[in-house]
Amino acid sequence: MTLPKFILGDNTAYPNAIFVIHTEFPRFIINLENDEVEWFEDFDAEDEKELEHETENAIKDATAFYDAEIAKYDE
């Protein structure tokens, strides 16, 4: 199965939360309500510096994905 790069998620236990799941490396879930990120990857000190810029871009992309999806509902 091929997964999309981003998936929207919600959960009734967190009624105000808006989750975006990033399915490619580095895999994570971001809660757009509070920008909290949960990683599915383990990083060591070497990885952290290398992935810092890539991660920042992935989080910006996740937010842009959400905005684009919500705009489709408004149309």
mmCIF file of the N, C-alpha and C atoms, coordinates in Angstrom:
data_MODEL
# 
_entry.id   MODEL 
# 
loop_
_atom_site.group_PDB 
_atom_site.id 
_atom_site.type_symbol 
_atom_site.label_atom_id 
_atom_site.label_alt_id 
_atom_site.label_comp_id 
_atom_site.label_asym_id 
_atom_site.label_entity_id 
_atom_site.label_seq_id 
_atom_site.pdbx_PDB_ins_code 
_atom_site.Cartn_x 
_atom_site.Cartn_y 
_atom_site.Cartn_z 
_atom_site.occupancy 
_atom_site.B_iso_or_equiv 
_atom_site.pdbx_formal_charge 
_atom_site.auth_seq_id 
_atom_site.auth_comp_id 
_atom_site.auth_asym_id 
_atom_site.auth_atom_id 
_atom_site.pdbx_PDB_model_num 
ATOM 1   N N  . MET A 1 1  ? 0.845   -1.168 0.000  1.00 0.00 ? 1  MET A N  1 
ATOM 2   C CA . MET A 1 1  ? 0.000   0.000  0.000  1.00 0.00 ? 1  MET A CA 1 
ATOM 3   C C  . MET A 1 1  ? 0.893   1.233  0.000  1.00 0.00 ? 1  MET A C  1 
ATOM 4   N N  . THR A 1 2  ? 0.533   2.208  -0.784 1.00 0.00 ? 2  THR A N  1 
ATOM 5   C CA . THR A 1 2  ? 1.228   3.481  -0.806 1.00 0.00 ? 2  THR A CA 1 
ATOM 6   C C  . THR A 1 2  ? 0.449   4.470  0.052  1.00 0.00 ? 2  THR A C  1 
ATOM 7   N N  . LEU A 1 3  ? 1.147   5.059  1.008  1.00 0.00 ? 3  LEU A N  1 
ATOM 8   C CA . LEU A 1 3  ? 0.506   6.038  1.884  1.00 0.00 ? 3  LEU A CA 1 
ATOM 9   C C  . LEU A 1 3  ? 0.765   7.448  1.369  1.00 0.00 ? 3  LEU A C  1 
ATOM 10  N N  . PRO A 1 4  ? -0.188  8.355  1.593  1.00 0.00 ? 4  PRO A N  1 
ATOM 11  C CA . PRO A 1 4  ? 0.090   9.753  1.277  1.00 0.00 ? 4  PRO A CA 1 
ATOM 12  C C  . PRO A 1 4  ? 1.133   10.295 2.250  1.00 0.00 ? 4  PRO A C  1 
ATOM 13  N N  . LYS A 1 5  ? 1.803   11.348 1.854  1.00 0.00 ? 5  LYS A N  1 
ATOM 14  C CA . LYS A 1 5  ? 2.837   11.940 2.700  1.00 0.00 ? 5  LYS A CA 1 
ATOM 15  C C  . LYS A 1 5  ? 2.246   12.473 4.003  1.00 0.00 ? 5  LYS A C  1 
ATOM 16  N N  . PHE A 1 6  ? 1.048   13.054 3.939  1.00 0.00 ? 6  PHE A N  1 
ATOM 17  C CA . PHE A 1 6  ? 0.375   13.602 5.113  1.00 0.00 ? 6  PHE A CA 1 
ATOM 18  C C  . PHE A 1 6  ? -1.022  13.016 5.240  1.00 0.00 ? 6  PHE A C  1 
ATOM 19  N N  . ILE A 1 7  ? -1.452  12.819 6.479  1.00 0.00 ? 7  ILE A N  1 
ATOM 20  C CA . ILE A 1 7  ? -2.799  12.334 6.778  1.00 0.00 ? 7  ILE A CA 1 
ATOM 21  C C  . ILE A 1 7  ? -3.356  13.202 7.899  1.00 0.00 ? 7  ILE A C  1 
ATOM 22  N N  . LEU A 1 8  ? -4.602  13.658 7.753  1.00 0.00 ? 8  LEU A N  1 
ATOM 23  C CA . LEU A 1 8  ? -5.275  14.379 8.836  1.00 0.00 ? 8  LEU A CA 1 
ATOM 24  C C  . LEU A 1 8  ? -5.851  13.378 9.817  1.00 0.00 ? 8  LEU A C  1 
ATOM 25  N N  . GLY A 1 9  ? -5.818  13.720 11.104 1.00 0.00 ? 9  GLY A N  1 
ATOM 26  C CA . GLY A 1 9  ? -6.377  12.839 12.116 1.00 0.00 ? 9  GLY A CA 1 
ATOM 27  C C  . GLY A 1 9  ? -7.060  13.638 13.203 1.00 0.00 ? 9  GLY A C  1 
ATOM 28  N N  . ASP A 1 10 ? -8.047  13.004 13.825 1.00 0.00 ? 10 ASP A N  1 
ATOM 29  C CA . ASP A 1 10 ? -8.671  13.611 14.990 1.00 0.00 ? 10 ASP A CA 1 
ATOM 30  C C  . ASP A 1 10 ? -9.019  12.509 15.981 1.00 0.00 ? 10 ASP A C  1 
ATOM 31  N N  . ASN A 1 11 ? -9.381  12.928 17.180 1.00 0.00 ? 11 ASN A N  1 
ATOM 32  C CA . ASN A 1 11 ? -9.698  11.978 18.225 1.00 0.00 ? 11 ASN A CA 1 
ATOM 33  C C  . ASN A 1 11 ? -10.636 12.669 19.194 1.00 0.00 ? 11 ASN A C  1 
ATOM 34  N N  . THR A 1 12 ? -11.753 12.022 19.519 1.00 0.00 ? 12 THR A N  1 
ATOM 35  C CA . THR A 1 12 ? -12.743 12.657 20.393 1.00 0.00 ? 12 THR A CA 1 
ATOM 36  C C  . THR A 1 12 ? -12.210 12.889 21.803 1.00 0.00 ? 12 THR A C  1 
ATOM 37  N N  . ALA A 1 13 ? -11.146 12.201 22.199 1.00 0.00 ? 13 ALA A N  1 
ATOM 38  C CA . ALA A 1 13 ? -10.543 12.438 23.509 1.00 0.00 ? 13 ALA A CA 1 
ATOM 39  C C  . ALA A 1 13 ? -9.817  13.788 23.552 1.00 0.00 ? 13 ALA A C  1 
ATOM 40  N N  . TYR A 1 14 ? -9.524  14.330 22.377 1.00 0.00 ? 14 TYR A N  1 
ATOM 41  C CA . TYR A 1 14 ? -8.854  15.630 22.245 1.00 0.00 ? 14 TYR A CA 1 
ATOM 42  C C  . TYR A 1 14 ? -9.679  16.494 21.293 1.00 0.00 ? 14 TYR A C  1 
ATOM 43  N N  . PRO A 1 15 ? -10.818 17.004 21.758 1.00 0.00 ? 15 PRO A N  1 
ATOM 44  C CA . PRO A 1 15 ? -11.763 17.666 20.844 1.00 0.00 ? 15 PRO A CA 1 
ATOM 45  C C  . PRO A 1 15 ? -11.233 18.906 20.139 1.00 0.00 ? 15 PRO A C  1 
ATOM 46  N N  . ASN A 1 16 ? -10.245 19.586 20.688 1.00 0.00 ? 16 ASN A N  1 
ATOM 47  C CA . ASN A 1 16 ? -9.716  20.793 20.054 1.00 0.00 ? 16 ASN A CA 1 
ATOM 48  C C  . ASN A 1 16 ? -8.462  20.535 19.238 1.00 0.00 ? 16 ASN A C  1 
ATOM 49  N N  . ALA A 1 17 ? -7.950  19.322 19.298 1.00 0.00 ? 17 ALA A N  1 
ATOM 50  C CA . ALA A 1 17 ? -6.696  18.993 18.624 1.00 0.00 ? 17 ALA A CA 1 
ATOM 51  C C  . ALA A 1 17 ? -6.924  18.753 17.131 1.00 0.00 ? 17 ALA A C  1 
ATOM 52  N N  . ILE A 1 18 ? -5.937  19.146 16.367 1.00 0.00 ? 18 ILE A N  1 
ATOM 53  C CA . ILE A 1 18 ? -5.907  18.880 14.929 1.00 0.00 ? 18 ILE A CA 1 
ATOM 54  C C  . ILE A 1 18 ? -4.570  18.197 14.659 1.00 0.00 ? 18 ILE A C  1 
ATOM 55  N N  . PHE A 1 19 ? -4.615  16.927 14.286 1.00 0.00 ? 19 PHE A N  1 
ATOM 56  C CA . PHE A 1 19 ? -3.401  16.160 14.075 1.00 0.00 ? 19 PHE A CA 1 
ATOM 57  C C  . PHE A 1 19 ? -3.088  16.025 12.598 1.00 0.00 ? 19 PHE A C  1 
ATOM 58  N N  . VAL A 1 20 ? -1.811  16.194 12.257 1.00 0.00 ? 20 VAL A N  1 
ATOM 59  C CA . VAL A 1 20 ? -1.325  15.886 10.924 1.00 0.00 ? 20 VAL A CA 1 
ATOM 60  C C  . VAL A 1 20 ? -0.230  14.843 11.103 1.00 0.00 ? 20 VAL A C  1 
ATOM 61  N N  . ILE A 1 21 ? -0.385  13.719 10.411 1.00 0.00 ? 21 ILE A N  1 
ATOM 62  C CA . ILE A 1 21 ? 0.578   12.622 10.487 1.00 0.00 ? 21 ILE A CA 1 
ATOM 63  C C  . ILE A 1 21 ? 1.470   12.683 9.258  1.00 0.00 ? 21 ILE A C  1 
ATOM 64  N N  . HIS A 1 22 ? 2.774   12.737 9.479  1.00 0.00 ? 22 HIS A N  1 
ATOM 65  C CA . HIS A 1 22 ? 3.764   12.749 8.399  1.00 0.00 ? 22 HIS A CA 1 
ATOM 66  C C  . HIS A 1 22 ? 4.282   11.317 8.275  1.00 0.00 ? 22 HIS A C  1 
ATOM 67  N N  . THR A 1 23 ? 4.063   10.678 7.136  1.00 0.00 ? 23 THR A N  1 
ATOM 68  C CA . THR A 1 23 ? 4.342   9.244  6.991  1.00 0.00 ? 23 THR A CA 1 
ATOM 69  C C  . THR A 1 23 ? 5.716   8.931  6.414  1.00 0.00 ? 23 THR A C  1 
ATOM 70  N N  . GLU A 1 24 ? 6.451   9.960  5.992  1.00 0.00 ? 24 GLU A N  1 
ATOM 71  C CA . GLU A 1 24 ? 7.783   9.740  5.436  1.00 0.00 ? 24 GLU A CA 1 
ATOM 72  C C  . GLU A 1 24 ? 8.838   10.143 6.465  1.00 0.00 ? 24 GLU A C  1 
ATOM 73  N N  . PHE A 1 25 ? 10.063  9.709  6.240  1.00 0.00 ? 25 PHE A N  1 
ATOM 74  C CA . PHE A 1 25 ? 11.133  10.033 7.180  1.00 0.00 ? 25 PHE A CA 1 
ATOM 75  C C  . PHE A 1 25 ? 11.411  11.527 7.184  1.00 0.00 ? 25 PHE A C  1 
ATOM 76  N N  . PRO A 1 26 ? 11.517  12.153 8.316  1.00 0.00 ? 26 PRO A N  1 
ATOM 77  C CA . PRO A 1 26 ? 11.323  11.644 9.667  1.00 0.00 ? 26 PRO A CA 1 
ATOM 78  C C  . PRO A 1 26 ? 9.834   11.623 10.012 1.00 0.00 ? 26 PRO A C  1 
ATOM 79  N N  . ARG A 1 27 ? 9.332   10.472 10.415 1.00 0.00 ? 27 ARG A N  1 
ATOM 80  C CA . ARG A 1 27 ? 7.899   10.289 10.669 1.00 0.00 ? 27 ARG A CA 1 
ATOM 81  C C  . ARG A 1 27 ? 7.516   10.929 12.007 1.00 0.00 ? 27 ARG A C  1 
ATOM 82  N N  . PHE A 1 28 ? 6.376   11.630 11.994 1.00 0.00 ? 28 PHE A N  1 
ATOM 83  C CA . PHE A 1 28 ? 5.906   12.282 13.213 1.00 0.00 ? 28 PHE A CA 1 
ATOM 84  C C  . PHE A 1 28 ? 4.423   12.584 13.115 1.00 0.00 ? 28 PHE A C  1 
ATOM 85  N N  . ILE A 1 29 ? 3.849   12.937 14.257 1.00 0.00 ? 29 ILE A N  1 
ATOM 86  C CA . ILE A 1 29 ? 2.501   13.500 14.340 1.00 0.00 ? 29 ILE A CA 1 
ATOM 87  C C  . ILE A 1 29 ? 2.668   14.868 14.981 1.00 0.00 ? 29 ILE A C  1 
ATOM 88  N N  . ILE A 1 30 ? 2.017   15.877 14.395 1.00 0.00 ? 30 ILE A N  1 
ATOM 89  C CA . ILE A 1 30 ? 2.009   17.205 14.995 1.00 0.00 ? 30 ILE A CA 1 
ATOM 90  C C  . ILE A 1 30 ? 0.575   17.567 15.351 1.00 0.00 ? 30 ILE A C  1 
ATOM 91  N N  . ASN A 1 31 ? 0.408   18.101 16.540 1.00 0.00 ? 31 ASN A N  1 
ATOM 92  C CA . ASN A 1 31 ? -0.875  18.617 16.973 1.00 0.00 ? 31 ASN A CA 1 
ATOM 93  C C  . ASN A 1 31 ? -0.843  20.111 16.672 1.00 0.00 ? 31 ASN A C  1 
ATOM 94  N N  . LEU A 1 32 ? -1.593  20.554 15.692 1.00 0.00 ? 32 LEU A N  1 
ATOM 95  C CA . LEU A 1 32 ? -1.555  21.949 15.272 1.00 0.00 ? 32 LEU A CA 1 
ATOM 96  C C  . LEU A 1 32 ? -2.193  22.892 16.291 1.00 0.00 ? 32 LEU A C  1 
ATOM 97  N N  . GLU A 1 33 ? -2.923  22.338 17.241 1.00 0.00 ? 33 GLU A N  1 
ATOM 98  C CA . GLU A 1 33 ? -3.501  23.181 18.292 1.00 0.00 ? 33 GLU A CA 1 
ATOM 99  C C  . GLU A 1 33 ? -2.397  23.813 19.142 1.00 0.00 ? 33 GLU A C  1 
ATOM 100 N N  . ASN A 1 34 ? -1.348  23.028 19.434 1.00 0.00 ? 34 ASN A N  1 
ATOM 101 C CA . ASN A 1 34 ? -0.292  23.526 20.328 1.00 0.00 ? 34 ASN A CA 1 
ATOM 102 C C  . ASN A 1 34 ? 1.121   23.281 19.776 1.00 0.00 ? 34 ASN A C  1 
ATOM 103 N N  . ASP A 1 35 ? 1.217   22.834 18.529 1.00 0.00 ? 35 ASP A N  1 
ATOM 104 C CA . ASP A 1 35 ? 2.494   22.554 17.857 1.00 0.00 ? 35 ASP A CA 1 
ATOM 105 C C  . ASP A 1 35 ? 3.332   21.476 18.552 1.00 0.00 ? 35 ASP A C  1 
ATOM 106 N N  . GLU A 1 36 ? 2.701   20.638 19.331 1.00 0.00 ? 36 GLU A N  1 
ATOM 107 C CA . GLU A 1 36 ? 3.397   19.534 19.976 1.00 0.00 ? 36 GLU A CA 1 
ATOM 108 C C  . GLU A 1 36 ? 3.668   18.445 18.933 1.00 0.00 ? 36 GLU A C  1 
ATOM 109 N N  . VAL A 1 37 ? 4.889   17.912 18.933 1.00 0.00 ? 37 VAL A N  1 
ATOM 110 C CA . VAL A 1 37 ? 5.299   16.909 17.956 1.00 0.00 ? 37 VAL A CA 1 
ATOM 111 C C  . VAL A 1 37 ? 5.656   15.617 18.676 1.00 0.00 ? 37 VAL A C  1 
ATOM 112 N N  . GLU A 1 38 ? 5.160   14.513 18.147 1.00 0.00 ? 38 GLU A N  1 
ATOM 113 C CA . GLU A 1 38 ? 5.514   13.169 18.632 1.00 0.00 ? 38 GLU A CA 1 
ATOM 114 C C  . GLU A 1 38 ? 6.247   12.465 17.500 1.00 0.00 ? 38 GLU A C  1 
ATOM 115 N N  . TRP A 1 39 ? 7.482   12.055 17.761 1.00 0.00 ? 39 TRP A N  1 
ATOM 116 C CA . TRP A 1 39 ? 8.329   11.428 16.747 1.00 0.00 ? 39 TRP A CA 1 
ATOM 117 C C  . TRP A 1 39 ? 8.172   9.917  16.758 1.00 0.00 ? 39 TRP A C  1 
ATOM 118 N N  . PHE A 1 40 ? 8.209   9.315  15.575 1.00 0.00 ? 40 PHE A N  1 
ATOM 119 C CA . PHE A 1 40 ? 8.234   7.862  15.432 1.00 0.00 ? 40 PHE A CA 1 
ATOM 120 C C  . PHE A 1 40 ? 9.644   7.360  15.155 1.00 0.00 ? 40 PHE A C  1 
ATOM 121 N N  . GLU A 1 41 ? 10.593  8.275  15.160 1.00 0.00 ? 41 GLU A N  1 
ATOM 122 C CA . GLU A 1 41 ? 11.991  7.943  14.878 1.00 0.00 ? 41 GLU A CA 1 
ATOM 123 C C  . GLU A 1 41 ? 12.814  8.167  16.139 1.00 0.00 ? 41 GLU A C  1 
ATOM 124 N N  . ASP A 1 42 ? 13.903  7.436  16.255 1.00 0.00 ? 42 ASP A N  1 
ATOM 125 C CA . ASP A 1 42 ? 14.888  7.680  17.298 1.00 0.00 ? 42 ASP A CA 1 
ATOM 126 C C  . ASP A 1 42 ? 16.072  8.381  16.656 1.00 0.00 ? 42 ASP A C  1 
ATOM 127 N N  . PHE A 1 43 ? 16.486  9.495  17.245 1.00 0.00 ? 43 PHE A N  1 
ATOM 128 C CA . PHE A 1 43 ? 17.583  10.273 16.699 1.00 0.00 ? 43 PHE A CA 1 
ATOM 129 C C  . PHE A 1 43 ? 18.753  10.248 17.669 1.00 0.00 ? 43 PHE A C  1 
ATOM 130 N N  . ASP A 1 44 ? 19.951  10.182 17.121 1.00 0.00 ? 44 ASP A N  1 
ATOM 131 C CA . ASP A 1 44 ? 21.130  10.357 17.961 1.00 0.00 ? 44 ASP A CA 1 
ATOM 132 C C  . ASP A 1 44 ? 21.661  11.773 17.747 1.00 0.00 ? 44 ASP A C  1 
ATOM 133 N N  . ALA A 1 45 ? 22.698  12.143 18.463 1.00 0.00 ? 45 ALA A N  1 
ATOM 134 C CA . ALA A 1 45 ? 23.218  13.516 18.401 1.00 0.00 ? 45 ALA A CA 1 
ATOM 135 C C  . ALA A 1 45 ? 23.625  13.913 16.992 1.00 0.00 ? 45 ALA A C  1 
ATOM 136 N N  . GLU A 1 46 ? 24.220  13.001 16.229 1.00 0.00 ? 46 GLU A N  1 
ATOM 137 C CA . GLU A 1 46 ? 24.620  13.304 14.849 1.00 0.00 ? 46 GLU A CA 1 
ATOM 138 C C  . GLU A 1 46 ? 23.408  13.578 13.972 1.00 0.00 ? 46 GLU A C  1 
ATOM 139 N N  . ASP A 1 47 ? 22.368  12.773 14.125 1.00 0.00 ? 47 ASP A N  1 
ATOM 140 C CA . ASP A 1 47 ? 21.155  12.932 13.323 1.00 0.00 ? 47 ASP A CA 1 
ATOM 141 C C  . ASP A 1 47 ? 20.465  14.265 13.593 1.00 0.00 ? 47 ASP A C  1 
ATOM 142 N N  . GLU A 1 48 ? 20.452  14.686 14.854 1.00 0.00 ? 48 GLU A N  1 
ATOM 143 C CA . GLU A 1 48 ? 19.692  15.878 15.221 1.00 0.00 ? 48 GLU A CA 1 
ATOM 144 C C  . GLU A 1 48 ? 20.132  17.106 14.438 1.00 0.00 ? 48 GLU A C  1 
ATOM 145 N N  . LYS A 1 49 ? 21.428  17.326 14.308 1.00 0.00 ? 49 LYS A N  1 
ATOM 146 C CA . LYS A 1 49 ? 21.903  18.496 13.572 1.00 0.00 ? 49 LYS A CA 1 
ATOM 147 C C  . LYS A 1 49 ? 21.538  18.394 12.094 1.00 0.00 ? 49 LYS A C  1 
ATOM 148 N N  . GLU A 1 50 ? 21.711  17.211 11.535 1.00 0.00 ? 50 GLU A N  1 
ATOM 149 C CA . GLU A 1 50 ? 21.424  17.006 10.113 1.00 0.00 ? 50 GLU A CA 1 
ATOM 150 C C  . GLU A 1 50 ? 19.943  17.148 9.810  1.00 0.00 ? 50 GLU A C  1 
ATOM 151 N N  . LEU A 1 51 ? 19.091  16.691 10.706 1.00 0.00 ? 51 LEU A N  1 
ATOM 152 C CA . LEU A 1 51 ? 17.651  16.675 10.462 1.00 0.00 ? 51 LEU A CA 1 
ATOM 153 C C  . LEU A 1 51 ? 16.938  17.943 10.907 1.00 0.00 ? 51 LEU A C  1 
ATOM 154 N N  . GLU A 1 52 ? 17.624  18.814 11.610 1.00 0.00 ? 52 GLU A N  1 
ATOM 155 C CA . GLU A 1 52 ? 16.972  20.017 12.137 1.00 0.00 ? 52 GLU A CA 1 
ATOM 156 C C  . GLU A 1 52 ? 16.307  20.823 11.032 1.00 0.00 ? 52 GLU A C  1 
ATOM 157 N N  . HIS A 1 53 ? 17.028  21.107 9.966  1.00 0.00 ? 53 HIS A N  1 
ATOM 158 C CA . HIS A 1 53 ? 16.478  21.890 8.852  1.00 0.00 ? 53 HIS A CA 1 
ATOM 159 C C  . HIS A 1 53 ? 15.385  21.108 8.127  1.00 0.00 ? 53 HIS A C  1 
ATOM 160 N N  . GLU A 1 54 ? 15.633  19.830 7.864  1.00 0.00 ? 54 GLU A N  1 
ATOM 161 C CA . GLU A 1 54 ? 14.653  18.988 7.176  1.00 0.00 ? 54 GLU A CA 1 
ATOM 162 C C  . GLU A 1 54 ? 13.358  18.891 7.980  1.00 0.00 ? 54 GLU A C  1 
ATOM 163 N N  . THR A 1 55 ? 13.492  18.779 9.288  1.00 0.00 ? 55 THR A N  1 
ATOM 164 C CA . THR A 1 55 ? 12.336  18.667 10.163 1.00 0.00 ? 55 THR A CA 1 
ATOM 165 C C  . THR A 1 55 ? 11.534  19.956 10.161 1.00 0.00 ? 55 THR A C  1 
ATOM 166 N N  . GLU A 1 56 ? 12.221  21.080 10.230 1.00 0.00 ? 56 GLU A N  1 
ATOM 167 C CA . GLU A 1 56 ? 11.544  22.374 10.193 1.00 0.00 ? 56 GLU A CA 1 
ATOM 168 C C  . GLU A 1 56 ? 10.710  22.497 8.924  1.00 0.00 ? 56 GLU A C  1 
ATOM 169 N N  . ASN A 1 57 ? 11.274  22.094 7.800  1.00 0.00 ? 57 ASN A N  1 
ATOM 170 C CA . ASN A 1 57 ? 10.537  22.137 6.540  1.00 0.00 ? 57 ASN A CA 1 
ATOM 171 C C  . ASN A 1 57 ? 9.355   21.179 6.543  1.00 0.00 ? 57 ASN A C  1 
ATOM 172 N N  . ALA A 1 58 ? 9.524   19.988 7.109  1.00 0.00 ? 58 ALA A N  1 
ATOM 173 C CA . ALA A 1 58 ? 8.429   19.012 7.151  1.00 0.00 ? 58 ALA A CA 1 
ATOM 174 C C  . ALA A 1 58 ? 7.268   19.534 7.985  1.00 0.00 ? 58 ALA A C  1 
ATOM 175 N N  . ILE A 1 59 ? 7.562   20.215 9.086  1.00 0.00 ? 59 ILE A N  1 
ATOM 176 C CA . ILE A 1 59 ? 6.504   20.779 9.923  1.00 0.00 ? 59 ILE A CA 1 
ATOM 177 C C  . ILE A 1 59 ? 5.803   21.925 9.194  1.00 0.00 ? 59 ILE A C  1 
ATOM 178 N N  . LYS A 1 60 ? 6.546   22.757 8.488  1.00 0.00 ? 60 LYS A N  1 
ATOM 179 C CA . LYS A 1 60 ? 5.923   23.813 7.675  1.00 0.00 ? 60 LYS A CA 1 
ATOM 180 C C  . LYS A 1 60 ? 5.034   23.188 6.593  1.00 0.00 ? 60 LYS A C  1 
ATOM 181 N N  . ASP A 1 61 ? 5.521   22.113 5.972  1.00 0.00 ? 61 ASP A N  1 
ATOM 182 C CA . ASP A 1 61 ? 4.733   21.421 4.946  1.00 0.00 ? 61 ASP A CA 1 
ATOM 183 C C  . ASP A 1 61 ? 3.457   20.829 5.537  1.00 0.00 ? 61 ASP A C  1 
ATOM 184 N N  . ALA A 1 62 ? 3.539   20.296 6.754  1.00 0.00 ? 62 ALA A N  1 
ATOM 185 C CA . ALA A 1 62 ? 2.362   19.725 7.415  1.00 0.00 ? 62 ALA A CA 1 
ATOM 186 C C  . ALA A 1 62 ? 1.311   20.800 7.654  1.00 0.00 ? 62 ALA A C  1 
ATOM 187 N N  . THR A 1 63 ? 1.749   21.962 8.082  1.00 0.00 ? 63 THR A N  1 
ATOM 188 C CA . THR A 1 63 ? 0.822   23.076 8.307  1.00 0.00 ? 63 THR A CA 1 
ATOM 189 C C  . THR A 1 63 ? 0.213   23.547 6.992  1.00 0.00 ? 63 THR A C  1 
ATOM 190 N N  . ALA A 1 64 ? 1.021   23.638 5.952  1.00 0.00 ? 64 ALA A N  1 
ATOM 191 C CA . ALA A 1 64 ? 0.514   24.032 4.633  1.00 0.00 ? 64 ALA A CA 1 
ATOM 192 C C  . ALA A 1 64 ? -0.479  23.000 4.103  1.00 0.00 ? 64 ALA A C  1 
ATOM 193 N N  . PHE A 1 65 ? -0.202  21.711 4.321  1.00 0.00 ? 65 PHE A N  1 
ATOM 194 C CA . PHE A 1 65 ? -1.126  20.649 3.916  1.00 0.00 ? 65 PHE A CA 1 
ATOM 195 C C  . PHE A 1 65 ? -2.476  20.850 4.597  1.00 0.00 ? 65 PHE A C  1 
ATOM 196 N N  . TYR A 1 66 ? -2.454  21.077 5.901  1.00 0.00 ? 66 TYR A N  1 
ATOM 197 C CA . TYR A 1 66 ? -3.705  21.286 6.642  1.00 0.00 ? 66 TYR A CA 1 
ATOM 198 C C  . TYR A 1 66 ? -4.469  22.485 6.080  1.00 0.00 ? 66 TYR A C  1 
ATOM 199 N N  . ASP A 1 67 ? -3.775  23.592 5.880  1.00 0.00 ? 67 ASP A N  1 
ATOM 200 C CA . ASP A 1 67 ? -4.430  24.796 5.350  1.00 0.00 ? 67 ASP A CA 1 
ATOM 201 C C  . ASP A 1 67 ? -5.069  24.526 3.987  1.00 0.00 ? 67 ASP A C  1 
ATOM 202 N N  . ALA A 1 68 ? -4.367  23.784 3.138  1.00 0.00 ? 68 ALA A N  1 
ATOM 203 C CA . ALA A 1 68 ? -4.894  23.460 1.806  1.00 0.00 ? 68 ALA A CA 1 
ATOM 204 C C  . ALA A 1 68 ? -6.122  22.549 1.901  1.00 0.00 ? 68 ALA A C  1 
ATOM 205 N N  . GLU A 1 69 ? -6.070  21.588 2.806  1.00 0.00 ? 69 GLU A N  1 
ATOM 206 C CA . GLU A 1 69 ? -7.212  20.676 2.976  1.00 0.00 ? 69 GLU A CA 1 
ATOM 207 C C  . GLU A 1 69 ? -8.440  21.432 3.485  1.00 0.00 ? 69 GLU A C  1 
ATOM 208 N N  . ILE A 1 70 ? -8.251  22.305 4.448  1.00 0.00 ? 70 ILE A N  1 
ATOM 209 C CA . ILE A 1 70 ? -9.361  23.075 4.998  1.00 0.00 ? 70 ILE A CA 1 
ATOM 210 C C  . ILE A 1 70 ? -9.925  24.033 3.945  1.00 0.00 ? 70 ILE A C  1 
ATOM 211 N N  . ALA A 1 71 ? -9.081  24.595 3.122  1.00 0.00 ? 71 ALA A N  1 
ATOM 212 C CA . ALA A 1 71 ? -9.544  25.487 2.056  1.00 0.00 ? 71 ALA A CA 1 
ATOM 213 C C  . ALA A 1 71 ? -10.470 24.758 1.096  1.00 0.00 ? 71 ALA A C  1 
ATOM 214 N N  . LYS A 1 72 ? -10.224 23.476 0.885  1.00 0.00 ? 72 LYS A N  1 
ATOM 215 C CA . LYS A 1 72 ? -11.085 22.675 -0.010 1.00 0.00 ? 72 LYS A CA 1 
ATOM 216 C C  . LYS A 1 72 ? -12.491 22.548 0.560  1.00 0.00 ? 72 LYS A C  1 
ATOM 217 N N  . TYR A 1 73 ? -12.619 22.508 1.898  1.00 0.00 ? 73 TYR A N  1 
ATOM 218 C CA . TYR A 1 73 ? -13.940 22.434 2.518  1.00 0.00 ? 73 TYR A CA 1 
ATOM 219 C C  . TYR A 1 73 ? -14.702 23.747 2.357  1.00 0.00 ? 73 TYR A C  1 
ATOM 220 N N  . ASP A 1 74 ? -13.959 24.850 2.308  1.00 0.00 ? 74 ASP A N  1 
ATOM 221 C CA . ASP A 1 74 ? -14.570 26.156 2.178  1.00 0.00 ? 74 ASP A CA 1 
ATOM 222 C C  . ASP A 1 74 ? -15.095 26.442 0.780  1.00 0.00 ? 74 ASP A C  1 
ATOM 223 N N  . GLU A 1 75 ? -14.614 25.672 -0.215 1.00 0.00 ? 75 GLU A N  1 
ATOM 224 C CA . GLU A 1 75 ? -15.009 25.914 -1.607 1.00 0.00 ? 75 GLU A CA 1 
ATOM 225 C C  . GLU A 1 75 ? -16.418 25.471 -1.889 1.00 0.00 ? 75 GLU A C  1 
# 
